Amino acid sequence: MISKEELRKKFGRESYYVELFQREGFERRRCRSCNDWYWTTSDSELCGDTKCVGGYKFIGRSVDGGWDFHEAVRNWSDFFEKRSHTRIGEYPVVARWRDDIPFTIASITDFQPYVVEGVIEPPANPLVVPQPCIRFGGKGFNDIDNVGKTGRHLSLFVMGGQHAFNYDGKGYWMDRCIELNFEFLTKCLKLKRDEVSYKEDVWTGGGNFGPCLESFGRGLEIVNNVFMQYAFTPSGAYRELDIKVIDVGWGVERVGWFTQGSPTIYEATFGPVLDWLKGSTGVSVDEELLGRYTVLSGLLNVDEVDNIDEARKEVATKLDIDQDDLDKSLGPLEALYAISDHTRTLVFAIADGGIPSNVGGGYNLRIILRRVLSLNDLYSFDLDFLELLHKHIDYLKKTYRRVDAASDIINDIFNIERERYYQTLEKGKKYVAGLIKKQKELDLSTLIELYESKGISPEMAQEIADESGIKLEIPGDFYVQLGSKKERVTVAPTMDTLLDSLKDLPPTRTLYYEKPYEKEFEATVLKVVDSSVVLDQTLFYPTGGGAANDTGNLNGYKVIDVEKLGNVIVHKLDKPVELKSLQRVKGRIDWDRRIALMRHHTSTHVVNGAAKSVLGSHIWQAGAEKTPESARLDITHYKALSTEEIRKIERIANEIVMENRLVRVKWMRRDEAEKQYGFQIYQGGAVPGSNIRIIDIENWDVEACGGTHLKSTGEIGLIKIKGAERIQDGVVRLEFSAGIPAIEYDQKIDELLEKTASVFRVPNNQLPKTAERFFEEWKRRGKEIEKLRSEIAEIEAREIMNKMKKFEEYELIVEKTKLGIDEAIKIASKITDERPNAVVVLAKTNDKVDIIGMIGESVNIDINGIIREASKIVNGSGGGKGRLARGGGPKVEKTGEMLNNIEDLIKRYKK
């Protein structure tokens, strides 16, 4: 891939020179601070960038009384609508139509790759969209450390997407773009001509790039005007785009902030929500200090400075204040800024089906949720987060009504995540305290490990260190580095060796789509490679969409595997074949297998719809598998399902079956399908191509899907959910069978009940009461047995105590026991509770050696080390924590040698 520096060399003065610059007298200069090229009408030698002019220059100056968040969205949109742009509806922040990114990161994301590559028409041209975007990059939430500190950074922001697609005489290019830009800046934001500057740069993203002009006014970058002209090729070179795109990203919150001139973007954006936060916590700040600080706060940006901590110190020096005092004064307010930002991001994400978890984009949602909890604890805010979340929803839905979809589930999600966080935290606190005392300082890798494995945020680690009197330095870009955690995906090998030989073959005609109920067909052989055969047409469905392939026979050969490579379908036979090119052949599919797969495929859509109706609109398909015997459906959900929820899903699914709803299959243009059905069509994930295959179960479920399906739900027969389990954070797996396998499953359950009833010698309907009676009897007898074991342990303990000898300053017993290892632990516990200076080592031999060691409270030896070393003698391992250790090994014949070494080990492991 060509570097950004190399790309900059490609674009010289002429690449940026537009009509407006000539008409208004803009000159091209080089900034004496950053050395970048920029355009201006003023005499200034600085480009206008925040860091070059020494901070924000608009703070305290309002424009027309200022625009709140909703007015900023409306006024910006109205400006462009009055100038021949169509405002379209915004896309979800969870990018279901993309397989390369989890979130919508910019307004152009809405149109990549299909509109940009000319695969489908844009929804309008030119257009504007006030698109909520989550700042997710190669390093996760790559601005999280900036939020609250710079005065301008947000983890979610509204990008005012201004787009024109240039083809067939439509759209507009750079001259018109900068003309509109200049008009908005000067007429709407009331900037004077000489206050506006345009800085040259190059933009890359989504595989595309082009020159860009960043617009600055009074020390703030308000908008970036991108002129997308090129696409990178797989070889690392680039080519010119057939459709050149105006890709302008206005910071809508920045526009509102600029008009208000408020200390930070947070007051302008969160308005009444932030007011409530301040009132709830009683956080106040030195307004004079805040005013001076916010002018310089733009200099703090982990993306643009080498050391954020040093930059913070520099700001403190300019303010003539100690950095620690600055942090104490502004820390609580900056925490409120971050909390208001992060919780708003969660509201948008959850409304669009995003769930905090430990994988993918969900991992980054969990990062900000836990950061919110950590900041709340660090500053003892005691916030009512549920009220905060609903205040966000109430405020946001004035413009973004869809966030109301989070209302029903956000409480449950937040409470569960909070409980998990504190459970993890409690387990990790002691560990951290011990680690800090031992290491004195924690490096970045240790801090990341603490966060991921123990749930300990850097803020919490800092608090624990303060309690221990140790100063802990937290890297300013901690969350950037944390967010870079990625899943590594390995791709299973396929029949790629055939690809070269298939290049010149025409696409295989897909009879399994045209005639899914046919069982036999004729075709012409196009290619034979060993035991693989390519035909001109086929009824055999290839593996795909989570569904197994068809099997059957082809001219007497068994078809054991079918795979689609590009547009060609390859049939793998059970042995090398003697078929010739252009030979006519007959094929027959295994119909019982095919109809079972069709039932399971259609029932997967039915069950998915049922899960959504029972659990909520946040349910999305996270994975699926269909075999002839059963199916599984992985759904996005934040907790395990109850038995009642499973039964409800099953009942509703079977109601849809009995209603015999039509299953319509149709091919549609992608843009038409999105417009008609919305993004729910991507339940099964991103689907390539300009035309997509839509499966529409009448008034129930609509998805883009490549599988074979039934004509109506009644053909499914029966759906039986066999189980549900939480397979990872944020994902629940439903396992079920449909049709004949469902009936067979029910029959097996009946058979088990009958066998169980015959064992108890009672009718089936009396099994629950009988089982309950036997369970109570079992519990009673268990208690009696436990009581008897305790009495035996008491007697054994007394006998052992009589045999204990004085060793060093301890009372010691080392011997074999005939009791089980659990009883041996009880005996050791009784002895050490009664005798604080006791050391008890007991071994049990059978087909292997088991050994336990326990010490009293007054004994100062490492019993874990002793048992670990002793276990090595019998070729095993051991260890433990606290006063108890256990181990053992397979070498029974060395038991005596092991026990004889205990006294030497005690001497060696004295503390």
N, C-alpha and C positions, 0 to 999 in steps of 0.2 A: 504494500500500500504506500502511495506517495505521501510524504509528510506534509504537514500544513505549511511549514516554512518553504518547501519546494513549490507548493501550490501558489503561495503568495507571489513568487517570482513570475508566475504566469500572467498575473493581472497587473498591468501598469496603469498609467494615468488615464488612457483612453477607455479602459474598462469601467471607470467610475464617472467619467465626465458626462453629465446629463444636461438637458436644455435649461433646467432651473438654475444650475450653477452659472451658466453663461448669462442668463437674463438678469439674475440677482447680483451678479458680481462676486461669486464665491471664488476664492483662490485656494490652490493646493499648497499645503505647507507640511513641514515635518516637525512633529512635537519635540520640543527640547527636553522634555521629561522622559517620555517612553520611546521616542524616536520613530513612532508610527506616522504614516501619512494621514492627513485630514483636510477637510474643506471648510472654509470660514469666510465671513465678510468682515470680521473684526481684526484688530491689530494684535490680538493675543498670540503668543508663541506656544500656547498650550492647547491640546486637542479637545479639552472639555471633559475628558474622562475623570471620574471621581478622584482616583488616586493621583492624577496629574495636577488637578486644580486645588488639591488639599482638602477635599471633603465636599459635602452638600452645601449649595448656596441658595436653595429655595426654602429652607426651613424658616417658618414664621411668616411666610408670604402666601396668602391665599388668592385664589382666582375665582371670581364671581361667587364668593361665599363658600367655595369648596363643594366637591361631589362626594357623596358617600358611596359605598360599594355598589349599590344597585343603580345609582345615578351614573356612575362611571361606566358600567356595562351598557346601560341604556343610551347615554349620550354618545359614547363611542360608536355603538351600532347604528344609531340614527344618522350620524355624520356620513357613514359610508352608504347606508341605504338610500339617502338623498342623492347620492352620486353614483347611482346605477349598479350598486352591489346588492345581492340577495342575501339576507341573513338566514342561515340554515340552523337546524337544531344541533346542539352539541352532542358529541359522541360520549360513551361511558368512559370513566377514567381507568377501568380495567379493560385492556385492549384485547378482547376476545377474538377479533378478526386477524390478529397478528400472532405468529408462532415464534417470534424472535425477541419480544419484549413483553413484560407482564402488564405495564401501565402505558397510558397515553402520555407521552412525554412532551409533545408539542402539537400544535394544531395540524401541521403537515402529516403527522402520524395518521390522521383520519383518512388520508388519501394515498398513503404509500402501502404497497407498491402499485396497486391496480390503476388508480387514476393517473399517477405520474408516468407510468409506463404505457398509458394509452389503452389498457385492457378494457376499462369501462369509462363511461362518461362521468364527469364531475356532476354533483347534484345541482350545481348552478355555476355560472361563469360570467363575470367575476362574482366572488362570494365573500362573506365575512361570517365568522363563527366565534363567539366568546367561549372558548374551549377550556374547561378545567383540566389542568395537567398536573401530573405528579413528577417531581424532579428526580426521576430514577435514571441512573446512567450505569456505566460499566462498574462503578463503585457503589451501587445501591442508591440510597438517598444521599446523593453526593453534596448536598448543601446543608445537611442537618446540623453541622457544627457552626454554621453561619447564622442559623435561625436564632433571633433574639439579640444577637451581638452587632450585626452590621446595620440594623435598622431597616433593611430592605429585603432580606432573604426569607423565602417561604418554602416549605416542603411541598405545598400544593399552591398553584397560582392559576389565574385565568389568563390564558394567552389569547389576545385578540387577534385571531387568524385572519389576515387579509390576503386573499389568494386569487390569482388570475392564471388560467391555463392557456398557453399560447399555441394554438393549432387551428388550421382552417380559417384563418382570419379572425379568430376569437381571442379575447383576453387583451391585455396591454402589457407594456414592458417598462423599463427603468424610468424613462422620462415621466410617464404618467404616474408611476408609483411615487417618485420623490416629490412630484408636484402635489399630490394628495397629502403626502406626509408633511410637507412644509406648510400647507394650508391648515392642517389640524393643529400643528405646533404653534403657529402664529395667531390663528383666529380663535381656536378653542382653548388652548393653554396660555394664550396671550404672551407668548415669548416674542421678544424683539428679534428682528432679523439677525443682528450681530450677536445674539445670545444662542443662536442655533449653530451647531457644528456637526459635521458628518465625518466619521472616522472609517478609513478603509480597513477591510479585513476579508478573510475567506471563511465560509461556513461549510462544514461537512456534517452529514448525518443521514442515516438510513440508506447508505450506499450512494448518495448523491452529493454534489458540491457545486459551489459557484461563488462569485464575489458578493460581498455584502457591505452595506453602509450603515454603521451604527449611529443613531441620532442622539445627540446630547443637548441638554439644556440646563443651565445653572447647576452643573456638577452631577447630573443624574442621567444615566442611559435610559431613555424612555422607550425606544423601539429599535429593533434590528431589522433592516430591510435586506432580505436575502433574494438573490437572483439565481435560481437553481437552473443550471445549464448543462451539467455533466453527470455521468454515472460512472462509478468505478467498475472495471471488468474483473472477472475471476483471476486474470493473469496479473492484476495489480496495476494495469494501465487504466485508461479511462476513455469514454466515448461521449459524443454530444447527444443530449436527450432529444428525442423527436418532439417532445412537448416541453417547452421551457416554462418554468413556473415562477410566478411572483409569490414568494413565501415570506410574508411580513409577520413578525410576531410582536404585537404590542403587549406591553405589560399593563393589563387593565388596572390592577391594583396600584401600580406605580402612577398611572394617570390620575387616579383618585387621590393618591398621596400628594402628588405634585400640586393639585388644585387646592388641597387643604393646607399644605405647608406644615403639617403636624410633625411632632418630633420624630416619629418613625412611621413606617408603613402599617404597623400593627394597629395604631389608633384609627387610621383611615379605613382599614379593611374590616376589622372586627367590631368596631363601633360599640353598640350596646353590650355585646358579649364580653368585650374586654373591660368595659365599665363595671359590669357585674363581678368579674373576676377581681378587680381592684377593690371593690366594695366588700366582697366576701372575705378577702384576706387582710384587708387593712393596709396593704402595701402602699407606702408613700415614698416620694423621692425628692431630693433637692432639685427643684425645677430649673434653677440656674445652672447647676452642674449638668443635668440631663440635656439642656439646650446646647451647652458648649460641647458636650460629648457627642451628641447625635450628628453635629456638623462634621465631626471627624470619623464617625463610626463606619462610614463607607470604606475607610482604609483597611478595615478588618475583613478579609475574605480568604478563606483557606485555599481557594483555587488560584489566587493571584499573588499571594505572598509566600515566601519560602518558609517562614516560621510565624505562625499565628500568634504564639505567645510573645515573641519579640515585638510584633506589630502592636499588640495590646500594650506592652510596656512603653512603646514609643508614643502611643496616644496618651497614656497616663502622664508621660513627661511633658507633652505639649500642653496638657491641662494643669500642669504643676501640682500633681497629686500622686501619692504613693499608689502603686498598682493594687496592693492588697486593700487599701482604703477604697479605691475605685470599685473593686470587685464586691466589697461589702455593701457599698452604697447602691450599686446598680444591679447586683446579682439577683435579688428577689424580683425586680421588675423584668429583667431579661428572662427569668424563669417563667413568669406569667406570659410574656410574649411567646415563648416556645410552647408552652402548654396550650395557649389559644390556637396557635398554628397547627400543632400536631393533632389536636382533637378535631379540628375542622377537616384535616386530611382523612382521618379515620371515618368521619361521617360520610364524606363523598365515596370513599372506597367501599365501605360496608353497604351503602345504598346500591352500589353497582355490583355487589356480590363478592367483594374481596374479604377474605377471612384471615386474621392474624394466625400465623403458624410458624413452623421451623424450617420451611422450604420455600424456595422461589420468592415471588413478590410478597407472599404472606409473611416471610421472615422479616422483611423490611417494615411491614406494618407492625409487627410485634416489637421491633426495635423502638419505634416512636411511641408506642403505647407504654412500654416499660420505662422509657425515658420520662414520660409524663408522670408516672407513679414515683419514679426516683426523685424528680425535681420537687414534687409535692412533699415527699418525706424530708428531703434535704432542707427545705425552708419551712417545714412544719405548717403548711398551708391548711391542711385538713379540708380540702375541697370536696364539694358534692359533685362528683364527676358526672353522674347521671343527669343532674339538672343542667350542668354545663353542656353536655352533648345535645340535650333537647333544646337548649337556647340557641345553639348553632343551627339546628334543624329549622327552628321557627324563623330565624333570621334569614337563612339561606334560601328557604323555599319561596320567598317572595320573587326570586328570579329563577332559581333552579328547583322547580317543584318536585323533581324526581328524588331529592334527598329525603323526602318524607317516607320513602320505602324503607329507610333504616329505623324508623320509629319503633316498629314492633319487635325488633331483634337486638338493637344496639345495647340495651340494658343487660340482656342475658350474656351477650358476647363479652362486654366489658367486665361484668362481675366474674365470669369464669376465668378470663385472662388475669384479672387482678388476684384471684385466689391462687392460681397457678404461680404467679410471680412471687407472692409472699411465701408460699410453701417452699419454693426453690430458694428464696432468699434466706429463710430460717435455717435451712440445711447448710447454707454456704457461709453464714456469718462467722461461726467459730473457726472455720477453715481459713478465712481471710485474716482474722485476727492473729492466728498462729503463723500464717505465712508472712505477714508484715513484721511481726516480732523477729522472725527468723531471717528474713531477707533484707529488712530495713527499707528496701525500695523495690517497686514492681515495674518491670519493663512493659513495653506495649504488648508483646505476645502473651505475657502473663495476664495483663488486664483483659485482653480479648478472650483468653481461655476462661477467665473468671466469669465474664459475662455470658459466654455461650454454655458452659458446663454447670455453673453455679447460680446463674441469674443475677450476679452482682454487677451493678452498673458502676462506672468509674466514680460517679458522685457518691455512691454508697461506700465504695472502697475508701474514698477520701475521708468520709465521715468516720469510718472505723479507724483509719490511721490517726485522725485528730484525737480520738478517744485514747489512743495509745501514745500520744505525744510525739508522733512521727509525721513529718511533712511529706506528703505524697504529691508528685508532679504528674498531672494528667495531660497528655498531649492534646493540643487544641483541635486536632483533626481526628480525634478518636473514632467518632461515628462514621466518618468517611472510610477509614481503614476497616472498621467492623463491617460496613455494608458491602465490602468487596467480596464477601463470602459468596461463592457460587456453587451450584450443583454441577457436577461433572456428569455428562451423559455419554454413555457408550452405545454405539449403534451396532446391532447384531449384523453379522455378515449375511449377504443374500447371494443370488446367482449372478453377481456382478461380472463374473468371467464370461458370461454370454453377451454382455452389452455390445462389445465391438462387432460381433457377428450379427447383431439385430438392427444396426443403424439404418440400413437401407430398406427395411421391411415396412409395409404400410400398417397403420393402426389395426388392431384386431377388432372385428365387429363383436359387440357385446350382446349376444343373444340372451344372456341371463337377465339383462335389463328389459329387452324387448319382449321376451317370452318366458317370464320367471316360472311359469307352471308347466312348461314343456319338460319332457324327460329324455328325449332322444333328439339327435340332430346329425346332419351331414356337413362336412367341411372339406376344404382342400389344404393339404400340407404345404406350408411355405418354407419351413426350415427344420432340419433334424440335426441335433448335436448330441451324439451319444444316446442318452436316455431321455433327452429333452426334445419336445416337439412344439413348433409354432404353427397354428392354423390360421386361415383367413377369418374364421368366425368360431365362436365357442359358447356353449351353455355352462361351462365350468366357471364358477365364481372363484376368483383368486383371493388369497389371504389379504385382508385389509379391513380398515374400520373397526378393528377389534374382533372381527369375525373370522372363524376358521374357513378354510377353502373347501370347495366341493371335492368329492372323490367319485370314482366310477370306473368305466373302462373305455378304451379307445381302440377299436379294431382288435379286441381280445386282450390288449395290454391293460394292466391296472394303472389307473391314474392315482398317484399317491400324494402329489403336491401340485399346487397351481400358484403362480406368482405373476404379478404385473410389473414389467420393467419398462418404464416410460409408457408408451401407448401400446406396447406389445405384450400379449399374454403367453406365458411359457408353461407348458404342461410337463411335469416330471413323472416319468413312468417307472414301473418297478424294475425294469431291466433295459439294456440297450435294444433299440428297435431297428427293424429292417424296412421301415417305411421310406418311400421316395418322395422327393420334391414334386409337387403338383398332383400327387396321388389323392384320390377321393377316399375319405374315411368316414366311419360311423362312430358316434360317441353316445354313451348313455351315462347319465349321472346317477348316483346313489340317491334315489328320491326320498327315502326315509331320513337320510342325513340332511338333505336340502330343506325339507319342510320343517324339520326340527330347528335348523339354523334360522329359517325365516320366522318361525314362532318366537324364538329367543330374541331375534333382532327387533321385531315389532314390539314385543313385550318390554324390551329395555326402554323404548320410548314411552310406553304406557306407564311403567314404574317410575321413570324420571318425572313425568307429569304429576303422578300421585305423590311423590316425595315433595315436590314443590308445593302442591296444594296443602299438604299436612304441615310441613316444616317452615315454609316461607319462600318469598321470591329470591332469596339469596342462594338458593340451591342451583348449582351448575354441575354438569357432568365433568368429573375429573379424570375419568378413564372407564373403559368397559371391555369386556371379553365375552364372546358368545361361542359356545361349543354345542354339539348336538345334545349333550346331557344336561347342561346347565348354563347359567349366565351370571356375570357379576357386573354391578354398576357401582362405580365410585362417585360419590357426591360430595360437594363442598359443604361441610357443616362443622360447627365449632364444638360439638360434644357428642358423646355416645347416644344412641337412640334408646328410648325406653321401650319396654314390651308393648305398651299401649300404642306408641307411635308406629312401631313395626306393623302391628295388626291393622291400624288405620290405613297405612299405605297399601297393604295387601288387599284390604276390603275395597278400597276405592279403585285400585287397579282392576280388580275382578268386576266391579260395577261397569267400568269402561268396556271390558271384554263383553259382558252380557248385553250391553247396549248396542253391540255390533256396529260400532262407528266406522265410517268409511276411511280407508287409508289411501290418500291421493298421492301419486308420485308424479312430479313434473320437473322439467328443466327450466331454469329461469336465469335471466341476466343477473349477475351479482348485485348491481345497483338497484334493480327492480325488487329483488328479494329482500334486500336490506330495508328499502323504503316501505314495502308492504308488511313485513313481519318484524322488523327491528333486528337487534343483535342476538336475540334468542336463537336464531338459526345456527349460531356457532356453539351450541351446547357441546358438540363433540370435538370442538377445537377449530383451528383455522383450516379453511378449505381452499385449495388453489384453483385458479382458472377464472375466466370471465363468465362462464356459464356454470351454475352449480345445481346439483340435484336436490330437490326439496321433498321431504317426506312430511305430509300434512295429515295428522290424525284429527279428524273432524272436531273442531272446537275443543281441542285438548292439547296437542303438542305439535310444534313445527320445528324441524331441524334440517340442516344440510347434512346429507348422509349418502354414502355410496353403497350401502348394504342392500341385500335382497329382502323384500318385505311382502307381507300378506295384503290381500285386497280389503280386508276389514278386520276389526279387532275380534269379532266373534270366532274367527278361525284359530285364535290362540288356544281356546279351550279352557284352560285353567292356569292361573299364576300362583305359585306357592313360594313365599319367601322363606328360605331355610335358615337364614341367620343374618346378623348385622354386627360389624365390629369396626371400631375406630382404628384404622390402620396407620394413621399418622396425624399429627396436629392438623386440624382443619379438613380432614377427609374421612368419610365413613363409607365402608364397603357393604353393599347389599348383595347377598347371594340368593339366587332364586332359580326355579325351573318353570318351564311352561309346557303345556300340552301333555303328551304321554309321560315324559320324565317327571312332571309334577304329580301325575296320578300315581306313578310308581313310588315316588317319595312318600306320598300319603299312605299308600298301602304298606310300606315298610314301617312307618310309624304305628299303624294299626297292629301290624304283626308284633312289634315290640311290646305294645300295650297288652296284647293277648298273652304273650309269653310271660310278661311280668305278673299279670293277673293270675296266671296258672301257678306261678311260683308261690304267690301269697294265698292261692286257693280262694279267691274272691272274684265276683263279677267286675268287669272293667269300670263300671261307674262307682265302685267302692274303693278303687285304687288310691285316690288322694287321701282319704281318711285312714286307710290301712297303712300307707306309706308314712303318714304323719305319726301314727301310733308307734310304728317301728322305729322312726327317727327319735322320738322322745325316749323310747326304751334304750336305744343305742346311746343317747346322751347321758341317761341315768347311769348306765353301766360304765360308760367312759369316766364319769365322775368317781364312781366307786374304784375303778382301776387306778385312776390318778391318785386317789386317796391312799390306796394300798402301796403304790409306787413311792409316795412321799414317806410313808411309814418305813418301807424297806430302806429308802435313802437315809432316813434318820438313824436307823440301826447301823447301817453300813458306815455312816459318817462317824458315829461314836466309836466303832471298832477301829476305823482308820486313825482317829485322833489319839487313840490309846497306843498306836504304833508309831506316831510321829517322833522324829528325833531332832535334836538341836544341830543345826548346820549354820556356821557363821553366826549371824544375829537372828536367823530365822528358825521357824519350826517347819520341817520338811517331811513330805511323804512322796515317794516315787515307787509305784507298783502297778502290776497288772490288775484288771478287774474283770469279772465275768458279766457285769451289768452292761446294758447298752450305753452308747456314748451320751445320750440325752440324760440318762440317770446319773452317769458319771459327772456331768456338769452340775446337776442338782446337788450331788454330794459335795463337790468342790465348793459350790456356792454356800452351802450350810457351814462348812468348815471355815472358809475365809471370812464369812460374816461374823462368826463367833470368835475367831482368832485373827486379828488384823495383821499379825506378823507371819501368817502361814503361807507356805508355798506348796501347792498341790499339783502333782503331775500323775495322771492316770492313763493307762494304755489298754486298749481292747483289741484282741486278735481274733481273726476269723480267716477269711480268704485274703484279708489285707490287714494292715495295722492302722488303728485310729488312736490318736493321742490328744489329750486336752491338758492345758496348763492354766492355773488360776492363782492369783496372788491376793493377799489381803491389802487393806488400804495403807498399812504402814510399810509395806515392802517396796523398796526402791530399786527394782530390776526391770529389764526389758523382757517381759515374758513372751512377747511376740517374736523377738529375735531368737530366744531359746528354743521355742517350738519349731520355728522355721529351720534352724540348724539341725535340730534333732530329727526332723522329718527327712532331711537330706540323707541321713544314714540309712533309712529304709527306702531310698530312691523316690521320695515324694516331696511334697511342699506343704507349707503351713504359714500361719500368721493370724492376725486378729487386730482388735483394737481395745484400748482400756486395760482391764484386769484379766480378760479372758482371751486365750488363743487356742486354736485347734489345728490339727494337721494329720499327717499319716503318709503311708506309702505301701507299695505292693510287696516289699521284701520282708515277709513275716519272720524269716529265720534270723533277721538282724534286730529283732525287738529287744533282746537282752542287751546287745551292744548299745542300742539307742538309749535305753534307760540308764545304763552305767555311765553314760556321758553327761547326764543332767547336771551333776554337781559341778563339773568343770565348766559347763556352759553358764551356770549361775554366776560363777566367779568372773567369767568373761563379760557377761552382760549386766554387771552392776552399773548403776547410773552414778 
